Amino acid sequence: MAIAEVSVIQVGRRFCGPPESANGGYICGLVARQIEQPVTVRLLRAPPLETALELHGTEPGLWAVDYAGLRYIEARATPPLVLAVPASPGYLEAQESSLHGPDDPREHPCPGCFVCGPDRAPGDGLRIFAGPVPGRDVVAAAWTPDVSLARGDGKVLPEIVSAALDCPGFHALRTGPRPWLLGEFAAHTDRLVHADERCVIVGWKIGGAGRKQTVGTALFGEDGEVCAWARGTWIEPRAKALNEGMP
């Protein structure tokens, strides 16, 4: 994407995280798809739904998403993401871990989230409930993408893969229902999975301290091979910032 170009990003209500803003992984995936090169995306404030946000280059290797004089997102060019990805527990064990994920709306900080919200109906939300894997420091979830998430060739849209790699990172923090906000996100996709493919997603902590933690997530296809992975930085917000949807 050249610096002079301006493109419009608009997130439909289906793809919310909090009730009135976009899911972080989803909009990061939209930004990366428009730029068409590896980027690390930084979320500065909660991106609104059903709103024409403007993506434009600011200088070589840097982009911004603005609306009504406010800056919502920044992205910077980075090398392709490299992560040490833990082994998949396998689909059946990931199914079992999903049963122990946060599927109770009373214990979920965002029950309507497109990715991990228990209030979302099958076929509407992704319903990725990452739970602990016994004997390992990872969380995992089984996921079979709905056909409504696919392109014409049957492969899941890149921004959906990005979304699926978002929330399992939050659940890898293992901090219960306390709300955290996604601050930065970078993802890499080797292969897009197909609709109706039995997939496994894992999440794990990488490091951090205090209110700022770094996590990794990875998506495995039905063949057991890793297809995509991401690194996310999560921030525990102060009360005032949480009300404003900002880290």
MIDRENBA-382899 format. One record per atom (N, C-alpha, C): residue in three letters; x, y, z. Coordinates in pm, whole numbers, padded with zeros to 5 digits, always signed. Atoms other than C-alpha are relative to their C-alpha. Layout:
BEGIN
alaXYZ ...
END
This chain:
BEGIN
met+00085-00120+00000 met+00000+00000+00000 met+00088+00124+00000 ala-00081-00120+00010 ala+00157+00329-00113 ala-00045+00105+00101 ile+00030-00101-00102 ile+00173+00626+00124 ile-00117+00087-00042 ala+00104-00092+00044 ala-00057+00838-00090 ala-00139-00063-00001 glu+00129+00067+00008 glu-00333+00575-00095 glu-00075+00008+00132 val+00088+00005-00117 val-00628+00589+00142 val-00105-00107-00028 ser+00105+00100+00014 ser-00855+00290+00193 ser-00089+00004+00123 val+00099-00004-00107 val-01164+00250+00406 val-00014-00139+00061 ile+00024+00123-00076 ile-01198-00016+00675 ile-00127+00020+00080 gln+00126-00006-00076 gln-01541-00085+00819 gln-00031-00136+00058 val+00023+00126-00070 val-01620-00352+01076 val-00148-00014+00031 gly+00140+00027-00027 gly-01968-00499+01084 gly-00024-00039+00145 arg+00033+00024-00140 arg-02148-00545+01413 arg+00024-00145+00041 arg-00024+00141-00032 arg-02108-00922+01391 arg+00138-00021+00060 phe-00139+00024-00034 phe-01733-00884+01445 phe+00047+00085+00118 cys-00033-00080-00119 cys-01741-00703+01778 cys+00088-00079+00096 gly-00064+00056-00117 gly-01523-00763+02077 gly-00086+00043+00118 pro+00099-00065-00086 pro-01677-00538+02342 pro-00123+00038-00082 pro+00126-00018+00074 pro-02038-00452+02250 pro+00004+00105-00110 glu+00003-00109+00096 glu-01961-00129+02061 glu+00133+00020-00073 ser-00128-00017+00069 ser-01611-00189+01923 ser+00044-00132-00063 ala-00045+00115+00077 ala-01430-00426+01689 ala+00082-00096+00084 asn-00094+00096-00055 asn-01263-00746+01796 asn+00141+00038-00045 gly-00135-00047+00031 gly-00893-00663+01813 gly+00070-00079-00108 gly-00067+00082+00099 gly-00758-00957+01618 gly-00061+00015-00138 tyr+00069-00014+00128 tyr-01021-00912+01348 tyr+00044+00128-00072 ile-00037-00124+00068 ile-00944-00547+01277 ile+00149+00006-00029 cys-00142+00008+00032 cys-00570-00610+01299 cys+00021-00079-00129 gly-00008+00077+00122 gly-00620-00873+01030 gly-00045+00079-00122 leu+00044-00085+00110 leu-00814-00627+00813 leu+00109+00100-00040 val-00107-00095+00028 val-00534-00371+00845 val+00115-00069-00074 ala-00111+00073+00063 ala-00265-00628+00758 ala-00035-00041-00143 arg+00039+00042+00135 arg-00463-00752+00456 arg+00003+00118-00096 gln-00004-00117+00086 gln-00495-00398+00319 gln+00144+00041-00032 ile-00138-00043+00019 ile-00125-00323+00366 ile+00078-00101-00084 glu-00057+00107+00082 glu-00024-00658+00210 glu+00149-00022+00025 gln-00134+00037-00040 gln+00300-00704+00400 gln-00001-00020+00152 pro+00000+00023-00145 pro+00401-00816+00751 pro+00006+00130+00078 val+00005-00119-00084 val+00313-00555+01011 val-00029-00040+00144 thr+00046+00006-00138 thr+00279-00516+01384 thr-00100+00113+00019 val+00109-00096-00010 val-00048-00342+01463 val-00018+00040+00146 arg+00019-00053-00135 arg-00093-00120+01768 arg-00138+00063+00009 leu+00134-00055-00022 leu-00444-00044+01898 leu+00009+00112+00103 leu-00010-00117-00087 leu-00460+00305+02046 leu-00128+00030+00075 arg+00131-00018-00063 arg-00833+00319+02124 arg-00095-00098-00066 ala+00095+00100+00047 ala-01138+00100+02073 ala-00057+00038-00137 pro+00051-00034+00133 pro-01224+00091+01697 pro-00152-00018-00006 pro+00146+00009+00001 pro-01596+00166+01650 pro-00052-00090-00113 leu+00066+00084+00100 leu-01834-00058+01455 leu-00075+00085-00101 glu+00083-00064+00103 glu-02018+00032+01134 glu+00044+00143-00028 thr-00057-00134+00017 thr-01786+00329+01085 thr+00109-00006-00106 ala-00100-00004+00107 ala-01575+00424+00781 ala+00132+00055+00056 leu-00131-00038-00050 leu-01222+00428+00925 leu+00097+00010-00117 glu-00091-00024+00111 glu-00947+00561+00699 glu+00141-00050+00032 leu-00136+00052-00010 leu-00623+00365+00658 leu+00087+00070-00103 his-00088-00071+00091 his-00335+00562+00508 his+00143-00010+00049 gly-00140-00003-00037 gly+00043+00567+00502 gly+00038+00136+00053 thr-00048-00127-00056 thr+00215+00832+00712 thr+00144+00027-00039 glu-00138-00007+00047 glu+00577+00761+00610 glu+00038-00142-00038 pro-00036+00136+00041 pro+00764+00463+00463 pro+00004-00096+00118 gly+00002+00103-00103 gly+00689+00156+00672 gly-00093+00029+00116 leu+00093-00035-00108 leu+00426+00329+00889 leu-00136+00035-00058 trp+00136-00027+00042 trp+00047+00345+00855 trp-00084+00037+00122 ala+00090-00041-00108 ala-00240+00487+01058 ala-00144-00021-00044 val+00145+00008+00022 val-00616+00436+01090 val-00063+00111+00082 asp+00057-00119-00064 asp-00804+00757+01166 asp-00149+00008-00026 tyr+00142-00033+00021 tyr-01162+00875+01206 tyr-00032+00125+00080 ala+00047-00123-00066 ala-01303+01220+01287 ala+00110+00066+00081 gly-00110-00069-00065 gly-00963+01359+01378 gly+00070-00078+00109 leu-00063+00083-00102 leu-00872+01074+01613 leu+00075-00115-00065 arg-00078+00114+00048 arg-00608+00807+01559 arg-00035-00123+00085 tyr+00043+00123-00068 tyr-00729+00458+01642 tyr+00104-00110-00006 ile-00091+00111+00022 ile-00459+00231+01507 ile+00126+00051-00068 glu-00124-00020+00072 glu-00096+00244+01402 glu+00057-00136-00039 ala-00063+00124+00044 ala+00090-00023+01205 ala+00139+00032-00052 arg-00135-00019+00049 arg+00458-00060+01131 arg+00049-00128-00068 ala-00054+00114+00072 ala+00636-00286+00885 ala+00102-00073+00087 thr-00091+00083-00078 thr+00820-00574+01053 thr+00036-00123-00082 pro-00030+00126+00068 pro+00995-00891+00936 pro-00109-00103+00030 pro+00096+00107-00030 pro+00778-01204+00912 pro+00021-00055+00141 leu-00004+00041-00140 leu+00692-01321+01263 leu+00054-00142+00015 val-00056+00132-00033 val+00898-01611+01400 val-00031-00028+00146 leu+00031+00041-00137 leu+00775-01796+01711 leu+00036-00147+00020 ala-00015+00140-00039 ala+00868-02116+01890 ala-00138-00050+00042 val+00139+00042-00022 val+00527-02287+01870 val-00003-00134+00073 pro+00012+00129-00069 pro+00441-02560+02123 pro-00081-00099-00083 ala+00070+00105+00074 ala+00305-02890+01997 ala-00150+00007+00024 ser+00146+00010-00015 ser-00066-02930+01936 ser-00035-00117+00091 pro+00045+00114-00082 pro-00246-03143+02196 pro-00084-00100-00080 gly+00089+00084+00079 gly-00457-03291+01915 gly-00145+00044+00017 tyr+00137-00052+00003 tyr-00821-03227+01830 tyr-00084-00050+00118 leu+00085+00054-00106 leu-00981-03458+02086 leu+00036+00060+00136 glu-00038-00060-00128 glu-00779-03324+02378 glu-00035+00148+00002 ala+00039-00141+00006 ala-00842-02968+02258 ala-00150+00015+00024 gln+00143-00001-00030 gln-01215-03048+02262 gln-00024-00009+00150 glu+00015+00015-00144 glu-01179-03158+02622 glu+00040+00129+00072 ser-00042-00127-00061 ser-00989-02838+02710 ser-00106+00107-00019 ser+00105-00098+00026 ser-01268-02634+02550 ser-00113-00011+00100 leu+00106+00020-00098 leu-01512-02785+02797 leu+00031+00068+00132 his-00041-00065-00125 his-01311-02621+03076 his+00039+00145-00023 gly-00025-00140+00029 gly-01282-02282+02906 gly-00107+00088+00063 pro+00094-00095-00063 pro-01471-01967+03014 pro-00130+00011-00077 asp+00124-00001+00077 asp-01813-02056+02875 asp-00120+00045+00082 asp+00107-00052-00084 asp-02015-01903+03159 asp-00004+00152-00013 pro+00006-00146+00018 pro-02133-01547+03073 pro+00024+00078+00128 arg-00019-00071-00126 arg-02124-01458+03441 arg+00147+00011+00036 glu-00142-00001-00030 glu-01749-01528+03445 glu+00082+00044-00120 his-00067-00040+00123 his-01663-01375+03109 his-00001+00153-00009 pro-00003-00147+00005 pro-01545-01012+03068 pro-00070+00057-00123 cys+00060-00051+00124 cys-01700-00987+02719 cys-00083-00112-00064 pro+00076+00119+00044 pro-01975-01249+02667 pro-00053+00008-00142 gly+00047-00012+00137 gly-02075-01110+02327 gly+00112+00004-00103 cys-00115-00007+00090 cys-01724-01126+02175 cys-00017-00097-00117 phe+00009+00082+00120 phe-01720-01259+01817 phe+00083-00127+00011 val-00091+00114-00004 val-01431-01493+01898 val-00032-00096+00115 cys+00008+00089-00116 cys-01480-01626+02250 cys-00125+00023+00085 gly+00117-00030-00080 gly-01817-01495+02365 gly-00097-00117+00010 pro+00096+00110-00016 pro-02045-01765+02511 pro-00142+00038-00036 asp+00135-00041+00040 asp-02353-01556+02424 asp-00022-00013-00151 arg+00014+00007+00145 arg-02284-01596+02051 arg-00045-00140-00043 ala+00055+00128+00046 ala-02479-01867+01870 ala+00098-00069-00094 pro-00081+00072+00098 pro-02301-02142+01673 pro-00033+00048-00142 gly+00019-00051+00135 gly-02248-02022+01317 gly+00001+00151-00007 asp-00006-00147-00007 asp-02254-01657+01432 asp+00137+00040+00052 gly-00134-00021-00055 gly-01956-01624+01668 gly+00086-00122-00023 leu-00092+00113+00017 leu-01647-01843+01653 leu-00010-00100+00114 arg+00015+00087-00117 arg-01712-01983+02002 arg+00127-00082+00026 ile-00130+00061-00031 ile-01343-02054+02064 ile+00023+00015+00149 phe-00010-00002-00146 phe-01330-02145+02434 phe+00129-00071+00041 ala-00130+00060-00033 ala-00963-02200+02518 ala+00009-00030+00149 gly-00013+00043-00138 gly-00913-02398+02836 gly+00134-00068+00023 pro-00132+00056-00031 pro-00612-02548+03016 pro+00018-00142-00053 val-00039+00134+00040 val-00432-02853+02881 val+00070-00065+00120 pro-00059+00061-00119 pro-00354-03091+03171 pro+00149-00030-00018 gly-00142+00029+00001 gly+00016-03111+03254 gly+00084+00091-00087 arg-00075-00090+00087 arg+00115-02827+03019 arg-00035+00145+00031 asp+00023-00142-00024 asp+00147-02448+03044 asp-00059+00066-00125 val+00067-00056+00117 val-00081-02388+02746 val-00150-00016+00019 val+00143+00020+00012 val-00450-02344+02678 val-00027-00044-00143 ala+00032+00049+00135 ala-00621-02502+02379 ala-00150-00001-00020 ala+00141+00007+00038 ala-00950-02505+02194 ala-00011-00072-00133 ala+00034+00057+00130 ala-01102-02709+01915 ala-00089+00100-00074 trp+00076-00096+00080 trp-01248-02506+01629 trp-00024-00055-00139 thr+00035+00037+00137 thr-01432-02598+01311 thr-00066+00122-00063 pro+00053-00125+00056 pro-01482-02281+01101 pro-00131-00022-00076 asp+00129+00006+00067 asp-01835-02218+00980 asp+00016+00041-00148 val-00009-00029+00144 val-01898-02200+00603 val-00022+00149-00029 ser+00024-00143+00022 ser-02011-01836+00641 ser+00128+00082+00011 leu-00125-00070-00021 leu-01649-01744+00720 leu+00097-00017-00117 ala-00090+00037+00108 ala-01505-01868+00390 ala-00012+00092-00121 arg+00001-00065+00130 arg-01410-01706+00062 arg-00064-00093-00102 gly+00059+00081+00105 gly-01532-01837-00271 gly+00071-00131-00023 asp-00074+00125+00018 asp-01258-02102-00274 asp-00011-00093+00119 gly+00020+00085-00116 gly-01373-02244+00060 gly+00098+00023+00113 lys-00097-00029-00104 lys-01077-02108+00256 lys-00048+00114+00088 val+00044-00101-00096 val-01137-01902+00569 val+00072+00132-00027 leu-00056-00133+00025 leu-01083-01527+00526 leu+00118+00030+00093 pro-00117-00027-00084 pro-00745-01400+00654 pro-00033+00073+00129 glu+00033-00074-00122 glu-00905-01158+00901 glu-00070-00089+00103 ile+00061+00095-00093 ile-01102-01449+01052 ile+00108-00082+00068 val-00114+00070-00060 val-00779-01643+01105 val+00066+00089+00104 ser-00059-00094-00094 ser-00636-01333+01271 ser-00085+00012+00126 ala+00089-00007-00115 ala-00942-01306+01496 ala+00011-00126+00087 ala-00008+00126-00075 ala-00919-01674+01592 ala+00127-00010+00083 leu-00127+00002-00074 leu-00560-01614+01707 leu+00005+00105+00111 asp+00001-00110-00098 asp-00661-01322+01932 asp-00034-00050+00140 cys+00049+00025-00135 cys-00868-01432+02231 cys+00066-00118+00073 pro-00072+00103-00075 pro-00688-01761+02311 pro+00124+00053+00070 gly-00112-00063-00069 gly-00394-01537+02398 gly-00042+00062+00132 phe+00052-00053-00126 phe-00606-01356+02656 phe-00022-00111+00102 his+00028+00109-00093 his-00715-01687+02807 his+00127-00070+00046 ala-00128+00054-00044 ala-00351-01798+02820 ala+00056+00076+00120 leu-00045-00077-00117 leu-00298-01523+03081 leu-00045-00066+00129 arg+00053+00073-00116 arg-00508-01735+03319 arg-00026+00093+00118 thr+00030-00097-00106 thr-00626-01431+03515 thr-00150+00007+00029 gly+00143+00003-00030 gly-00995-01525+03524 gly-00075+00107-00076 pro+00086-00095+00071 pro-01266-01272+03435 pro+00051+00143-00002 arg-00052-00137+00004 arg-01047-00965+03488 arg+00020+00044-00145 pro-00014-00046+00138 pro-01061-00756+03168 pro+00142+00045-00031 trp-00125-00049+00055 trp-00746-00700+02963 trp-00029+00053-00139 leu+00018-00055+00133 leu-00707-00506+02638 leu+00120-00037-00088 leu-00106+00028+00095 leu-00509-00608+02331 leu+00068+00130-00040 gly-00074-00121+00033 gly-00236-00350+02279 gly+00071-00008-00133 glu-00069+00021+00127 glu-00024-00489+01993 glu-00022-00143-00048 phe+00029+00132+00057 phe-00070-00780+01755 phe+00076-00014-00131 ala-00066+00033+00126 ala+00139-00940+01483 ala-00030-00146-00030 ala+00037+00137+00037 ala+00040-01253+01292 ala+00067-00039-00131 his-00055+00056+00124 his+00179-01478+01021 his-00083-00122-00038 thr+00077+00113+00049 thr-00016-01723+00807 thr+00078-00073-00108 asp-00061+00084+00103 asp+00147-02009+00617 asp-00106-00054-00096 arg+00108+00055+00080 arg-00182-02153+00497 arg-00133+00035+00062 leu+00136-00024-00048 leu-00549-02057+00524 leu-00073-00134+00012 val+00076+00124-00018 val-00761-02337+00668 val-00132+00009-00076 his+00126+00006+00071 his-01085-02447+00502 his-00118+00002+00098 ala+00123+00015-00077 ala-01439-02413+00631 ala-00025-00148+00024 asp+00030+00137-00043 asp-01546-02730+00816 asp+00126-00083+00026 glu-00121+00072-00036 glu-01180-02822+00879 glu+00014-00005+00152 arg-00015+00014-00145 arg-01119-02957+01229 arg+00136+00055+00042 cys-00122-00072-00035 cys-00863-02718+01377 cys+00021+00000+00151 val-00038-00016-00140 val-00680-02675+01705 val+00071+00134+00013 ile-00068-00126-00031 ile-00575-02341+01855 ile+00061-00011+00139 val-00066+00000-00130 val-00323-02311+02137 val+00044+00141+00034 gly-00050-00127-00049 gly-00220-02014+02350 gly+00095-00022+00116 trp-00098+00016-00107 trp+00074-01967+02584 trp+00061+00135+00035 lys-00067-00123-00043 lys+00249-01696+02784 lys+00144-00001-00047 ile-00139-00017+00039 ile+00577-01563+02651 ile+00079+00074+00106 gly-00071-00076-00102 gly+00671-01307+02916 gly-00076+00125+00035 gly+00062-00125-00041 gly+00602-00968+03063 gly+00001+00016+00150 ala+00005-00029-00142 ala+00549-00808+03399 ala-00114+00097+00028 gly+00103-00094-00044 gly+00269-00635+03584 gly-00117+00009-00096 arg+00117-00025+00084 arg+00004-00479+03363 arg+00024-00031-00147 lys-00032+00025+00141 lys+00179-00576+03037 lys+00054-00142-00016 gln-00037+00139+00018 gln+00201-00938+02923 gln+00001-00035-00150 thr-00011+00043+00139 thr+00307-01102+02595 thr-00036-00147-00011 val+00046+00137+00019 val+00145-01419+02465 val+00020-00042-00145 gly-00003+00055+00135 gly+00167-01646+02164 gly-00124-00085-00022 thr+00111+00087+00039 thr-00109-01829+01979 thr+00038-00066-00133 ala-00026+00070+00125 ala-00103-02083+01697 ala-00123-00080-00040 leu+00112+00073+00058 leu-00356-02249+01468 leu+00054-00120-00076 phe-00039+00124+00065 phe-00316-02611+01359 phe-00116-00049-00088 gly+00101+00054+00088 gly-00501-02763+01065 gly-00034-00145+00034 glu+00046+00137-00025 glu-00671-03101+01046 glu+00113-00101-00016 asp-00114+00090+00019 asp-00341-03257+00933 asp+00100+00009+00114 gly-00088-00015-00115 gly-00180-03148+01261 gly+00115+00096-00021 glu-00107-00095+00029 glu+00051-02898+01091 glu-00041+00141+00041 val+00029-00138-00039 val+00078-02542+01219 val-00021+00083-00126 cys+00039-00078+00117 cys-00091-02305+00973 cys+00022+00149+00019 ala-00012-00143-00027 ala-00070-01963+01142 ala+00037+00018+00147 trp-00037-00029-00139 trp+00068-01802+01455 trp+00003+00150+00021 ala+00008-00143-00032 ala+00058-01468+01634 ala+00064+00027+00135 arg-00049-00049-00129 arg+00215-01267+01914 arg-00083+00122+00038 gly+00082-00111-00046 gly-00002-01036+02119 gly+00052+00056+00131 thr-00031-00067-00127 thr+00072-00783+02391 thr-00130+00046+00061 trp+00124-00032-00071 trp-00209-00753+02643 trp+00031+00091+00118 ile-00020-00098-00106 ile-00247-00469+02891 ile-00121+00000+00093 glu+00108-00011-00098 glu-00450-00468+03210 glu-00029+00148+00020 pro+00027-00145-00001 pro-00624-00129+03193 pro-00029+00053+00140 arg+00050-00071-00117 arg-00672+00120+03467 arg-00149+00028-00021 ala+00146-00011+00008 ala-01038+00186+03544 ala-00043+00107-00100 lys+00039-00108+00091 lys-01057+00519+03355 lys+00024-00041-00145 ala-00032+00041+00136 ala-00886+00375+03047 ala-00096-00108-00048 leu+00094+00106+00038 leu-01116+00072+03049 leu-00132+00059-00046 asn+00124-00065+00038 asn-01420+00297+03035 asn+00009+00066-00136 glu-00021-00066+00128 glu-01269+00469+02730 glu+00042-00098-00109 gly-00041+00100+00096 gly-01172+00142+02561 gly+00145+00014-00044 met-00140-00022+00034 met-00799+00223+02571 met+00087-00067+00103 pro-00093+00056-00097 pro-00496+00052+02730 pro+00046+00102+00102 
END
